[in-house]
Amino acid sequence: MPDIIVVLVIILIVVVIMRGPKTLPKLGEAFGRGVKEAKAGAIAAQDEIQNRTTTPDSDETDPPA
C-alpha cells in the first residue's frame, strides 16, 4: 500500500513540473468530475443488476403448455 502512495506522489510532482501549478486546479476538477461520473455509472449498473434479479421474467411466470 505505501508503494502506491509513493508512486502517486511522484506522479503528482511530475505533473506539477510539466503543467505548472496554475493548471493543477483544472486537472483536479476534471479528475473529480470523472470520478463522480464513474461512481454514478457504477450505482446505475448495480441498480440495473438488482432490478433484473428481483423482477421475475414473463417467461418464468407462465406455466408451460
N, C-alpha and C positions, 0 to 999 in steps of 0.2 A: 504493500500500500504506500509506504513512503517513497518508493521509486516513482510512482505515478505523480506524486506531488512535485518531486524534483523535476521531472520531465515537463510538467505544466508550467512551473516557474521559469524554466529555461526557455520554453516556447514564448511565454509572455514577455520575457526580456528581449528576445529576438524580434518579436512583433513591435514592441515599443521602439526599438532601434531602427527598424526598417520603415515603419509607418509614421513614426513621430507621436509624441504624446497628445497632440491636438486631435488626431483621428481616433484615438482609443475609445472615447465615449460612443462614437458612432458604431464602432465594431462591437462594443459591449451591448449596445441597443439591438443591433442586428442578431447577435447571438442569443440574447434574451427572447427576442421575438420568435426565433427559430425553435428554441426550447419550448416556448409556450404553445406553438402550433403543433409540435410533435406530441406534447402531453395531451392536448385536446384530441388529436388523432388517435392516440392510444386509448383514451377513455371512450371515444366513439366506437372503436373496434371491440373493446371489452363489452360495451352495451349491446352491440350487434350480436356478439357470440352468446351473451347471456339471454337475449331475446330469442335466439334460434333454439337454444336448449330448453327454455321454459315453455315456448309456444309449440303445441303439437301440430304436426303437419296434417293437411287434409287427407292424405293417403292413409295415415295411421288410424284415423277415426272412423273411416268407412270400413264396414265388415266385408270380407271377401265374398264374391258371388258364387 
